[in-house]
Amino acid sequence: MLAVTSEKGVTIYDTREGSVIQSVNVAGVKAAAFSPKGTFLQTFEPPTQAQKNVTLWNVASGAVVFQQSQKTFSKEVWPIIQFSNDESVACRTVTNEVHFFDPMDFAKGIVERLRLPGVSTARLAASPATHVAAYVPEMKGSPASVKIYERRKMSQGDEVARRSFYKSSSAQLLWNIGSTGLLVLAQSDVDKSNQSYYGEARLHYLRSDGSYEGLVPLSKDGPVHDVQWSPTGREFLAVYGFMPSRATLYDDRCRVIHNFKSGPYNTIRWNPHGRFFCLAGFGTLPGDMAFWDRTDLSCLGSTRAECTVTCEWSSDGRYILAATTAPRLRVDNGIKIFKYNGSLYYEKKYDKLFQAEWRPAAVGFYEDRPASPQVSGEKNKEKGGKTELLTEKSAAAAKTTAYMAPHAKAAAAVRAQLLGEETSSSAVSKSALKNKKRREKQKEKKDAEDATVALTEDISTLGNQMGALSATVDSNTGDETTKRLRALYKKIRQIEEIKQKVSDGDGNYSTNPAQREKLQQESAIREEIRALEAQN
């Protein structure tokens, strides 16, 4: 079924035949949601004093089965009336209480209630509906707390697990499939350490049997961007820390399974089977997406989807949809569909796109299939912490880069360093290249000057030695050893002069055969000089 909202109300269609199943004539509907089995439709309207604005409709008959008033709307607590996956129980949170209903007969009213002063959020374990978790924020110096109750013994008022903590004004409660573990993402509006403008976040974990309660061990300081249970219910992923963020996989005992490389990520998406998952960076981040295989923790590929607003896996777990929608963004609206390895499968642009979603399917309808053998030419390559899917298309895209204004290139380099990206030579400005060449030329010039000074000193030393030999020859012209040394020193001086010419010529000076022969004889001449000096 497909529910479509409009100014006049909500129309429910049968997607197999395209026929209208039911029409709800309520103007101004801001949100609508089906119950897990599609028996009920829940709608939210702007609050008024005249009537209740949260309504539960029976889809088959179109009758109103339940209504209540709700002053505020928040995506974190929508739908307001929660159902278990089998629709055996429903509940809602009101002031200081959690109310439970029988979905088979809402006319019975409240069948059970949990009294908990100050409760702001409660979450029913959906599969199976054996437990309920409730959150009470900080009040008058008392710490915030999360309590887990077993539904069969709830009337006794005894919790089976509890955790108290400070620095929390709100919390998200996340149950796993199996109802054995609860993740609590506690957030405060103010970060007293002044490290984050958006407040402070901490991640807690509780077991429904009371065997564990504590903080999830995070290896990097900073906010918790996202945390998601695997559809298997046996492990969860968390992305946290200042950028570039860290991603870590934990088991259902809160033990670290694997730490992934840091990157510009703030979003986690598991495929419906729990075989593949995507780490992505949306919102204020550039849109990087990395696709991983859970079975061997290998990276299948990566891509980028800029300006993505929503991102979800298909029901068969082989494709992922990234959409840019209004009113969040009013330009570049459209959808992109990627395969599980990051390769682009389909793309379409729209003048204005409000919503894009996959058609759901029942659990088990699609078979859980492993990654297909890689096609020739598509291989994973990991360099410098960045993994890419190498295809002809991606290679061509790597060569072609978009124009970037000169004043933006420095900012792009800073951003790349902050987010852990690689920078290409095309992102370097012309002035930076010119300065680099100038520095290299100055260095070469200095090295040549140093070599010239060294050669000059060697020649000066040889001149002094020649003068000393001349004086010796004048006093004893018959000394054959001294004459030989004088001739050898003369050859060394000629060799040093040739080497200086070669150095000053920057590769443009070519030696003749006689000069090359002298250069080859240098080591032998110096060895003869040392032997004669030892005799003299």
FENWOMO-V200291 format. One record per residue. N is the residue number from 1. RES is the residue in one letter. PSI is psi as a letter, one per 40 degrees, with the letter a starting at -180 (NA if undefined). Layout:
N	RES	PSI
N	RES	PSI
This chain:
1	M	i
2	L	h
3	A	h
4	V	h
5	T	i
6	S	a
7	E	d
8	K	d
9	G	a
10	V	h
11	T	h
12	I	h
13	Y	i
14	D	h
15	T	e
16	R	d
17	E	e
18	G	e
19	S	i
20	V	h
21	I	d
22	Q	i
23	S	h
24	V	h
25	N	g
26	V	h
27	A	i
28	G	f
29	V	h
30	K	d
31	A	i
32	A	i
33	A	h
34	F	i
35	S	i
36	P	d
37	K	e
38	G	e
39	T	d
40	F	i
41	L	h
42	Q	h
43	T	i
44	F	h
45	E	i
46	P	h
47	P	i
48	T	i
49	Q	e
50	A	d
51	Q	i
52	K	i
53	N	e
54	V	h
55	T	h
56	L	h
57	W	i
58	N	h
59	V	d
60	A	d
61	S	d
62	G	e
63	A	i
64	V	h
65	V	e
66	F	i
67	Q	i
68	Q	i
69	S	i
70	Q	h
71	K	d
72	T	i
73	F	h
74	S	h
75	K	d
76	E	d
77	V	e
78	W	h
79	P	i
80	I	d
81	I	h
82	Q	i
83	F	i
84	S	i
85	N	d
86	D	e
87	E	f
88	S	e
89	V	i
90	A	i
91	C	i
92	R	i
93	T	h
94	V	a
95	T	h
96	N	e
97	E	i
98	V	h
99	H	i
100	F	i
101	F	i
102	D	h
103	P	e
104	M	d
105	D	g
106	F	e
107	A	e
108	K	d
109	G	a
110	I	h
111	V	d
112	E	i
113	R	i
114	L	h
115	R	h
116	L	g
117	P	h
118	G	e
119	V	h
120	S	d
121	T	h
122	A	i
123	R	h
124	L	h
125	A	h
126	A	d
127	S	g
128	P	i
129	A	g
130	T	e
131	H	i
132	V	h
133	A	i
134	A	i
135	Y	h
136	V	h
137	P	i
138	E	h
139	M	h
140	K	f
141	G	e
142	S	i
143	P	i
144	A	i
145	S	i
146	V	h
147	K	i
148	I	h
149	Y	i
150	E	h
151	R	d
152	R	d
153	K	e
154	M	d
155	S	d
156	Q	e
157	G	e
158	D	h
159	E	i
160	V	e
161	A	i
162	R	i
163	R	h
164	S	i
165	F	i
166	Y	a
167	K	f
168	S	h
169	S	e
170	S	i
171	A	i
172	Q	h
173	L	h
174	L	h
175	W	i
176	N	i
177	I	h
178	G	e
179	S	f
180	T	d
181	G	i
182	L	h
183	L	h
184	V	h
185	L	g
186	A	h
187	Q	i
188	S	i
189	D	d
190	V	h
191	D	h
192	K	e
193	S	e
194	N	f
195	Q	d
196	S	h
197	Y	d
198	Y	e
199	G	a
200	E	i
201	A	i
202	R	i
203	L	h
204	H	i
205	Y	h
206	L	i
207	R	h
208	S	e
209	D	e
210	G	e
211	S	e
212	Y	h
213	E	h
214	G	a
215	L	i
216	V	h
217	P	h
218	L	h
219	S	e
220	K	h
221	D	i
222	G	a
223	P	i
224	V	h
225	H	d
226	D	i
227	V	h
228	Q	h
229	W	i
230	S	i
231	P	e
232	T	d
233	G	e
234	R	e
235	E	i
236	F	i
237	L	i
238	A	h
239	V	h
240	Y	i
241	G	i
242	F	i
243	M	h
244	P	h
245	S	i
246	R	i
247	A	h
248	T	h
249	L	h
250	Y	i
251	D	a
252	D	e
253	R	e
254	C	f
255	R	i
256	V	h
257	I	d
258	H	h
259	N	h
260	F	i
261	K	i
262	S	i
263	G	i
264	P	g
265	Y	i
266	N	e
267	T	h
268	I	h
269	R	h
270	W	i
271	N	i
272	P	d
273	H	e
274	G	e
275	R	d
276	F	i
277	F	i
278	C	h
279	L	h
280	A	i
281	G	h
282	F	a
283	G	b
284	T	e
285	L	i
286	P	e
287	G	f
288	D	i
289	M	h
290	A	h
291	F	h
292	W	i
293	D	h
294	R	d
295	T	d
296	D	e
297	L	f
298	S	i
299	C	h
300	L	d
301	G	i
302	S	i
303	T	a
304	R	h
305	A	g
306	E	i
307	C	f
308	T	h
309	V	d
310	T	i
311	C	h
312	E	i
313	W	i
314	S	i
315	S	d
316	D	e
317	G	e
318	R	e
319	Y	i
320	I	h
321	L	h
322	A	h
323	A	i
324	T	h
325	T	i
326	A	i
327	P	e
328	R	d
329	L	h
330	R	e
331	V	i
332	D	f
333	N	i
334	G	a
335	I	i
336	K	h
337	I	h
338	F	i
339	K	i
340	Y	e
341	N	e
342	G	e
343	S	h
344	L	h
345	Y	d
346	Y	i
347	E	h
348	K	h
349	K	i
350	Y	i
351	D	d
352	K	h
353	L	h
354	F	d
355	Q	i
356	A	h
357	E	i
358	W	i
359	R	h
360	P	i
361	A	i
362	A	i
363	V	h
364	G	e
365	F	d
366	Y	i
367	E	i
368	D	h
369	R	i
370	P	i
371	A	h
372	S	i
373	P	h
374	Q	h
375	V	i
376	S	h
377	G	e
378	E	h
379	K	i
380	N	h
381	K	h
382	E	h
383	K	h
384	G	f
385	G	e
386	K	h
387	T	h
388	E	i
389	L	h
390	L	h
391	T	i
392	E	d
393	K	d
394	S	d
395	A	d
396	A	d
397	A	d
398	A	d
399	K	d
400	T	h
401	T	i
402	A	i
403	Y	h
404	M	h
405	A	i
406	P	d
407	H	e
408	A	e
409	K	d
410	A	d
411	A	d
412	A	d
413	A	d
414	V	d
415	R	d
416	A	d
417	Q	d
418	L	d
419	L	e
420	G	f
421	E	i
422	E	h
423	T	i
424	S	i
425	S	d
426	S	e
427	A	e
428	V	h
429	S	i
430	K	d
431	S	d
432	A	d
433	L	d
434	K	d
435	N	d
436	K	d
437	K	d
438	R	d
439	R	d
440	E	d
441	K	d
442	Q	d
443	K	d
444	E	d
445	K	d
446	K	d
447	D	d
448	A	d
449	E	d
450	D	d
451	A	d
452	T	d
453	V	d
454	A	d
455	L	d
456	T	d
457	E	d
458	D	d
459	I	d
460	S	d
461	T	d
462	L	d
463	G	d
464	N	d
465	Q	d
466	M	d
467	G	d
468	A	d
469	L	d
470	S	d
471	A	d
472	T	d
473	V	d
474	D	d
475	S	d
476	N	g
477	T	e
478	G	e
479	D	h
480	E	d
481	T	d
482	T	d
483	K	d
484	R	d
485	L	d
486	R	d
487	A	d
488	L	d
489	Y	d
490	K	d
491	K	d
492	I	d
493	R	d
494	Q	d
495	I	d
496	E	d
497	E	d
498	I	d
499	K	d
500	Q	d
501	K	d
502	V	d
503	S	d
504	D	d
505	G	e
506	D	f
507	G	e
508	N	e
509	Y	h
510	S	h
511	T	i
512	N	i
513	P	d
514	A	d
515	Q	d
516	R	d
517	E	d
518	K	d
519	L	d
520	Q	d
521	Q	e
522	E	d
523	S	d
524	A	d
525	I	d
526	R	d
527	E	d
528	E	d
529	I	d
530	R	d
531	A	d
532	L	d
533	E	d
534	A	d
535	Q	d
536	N	NA
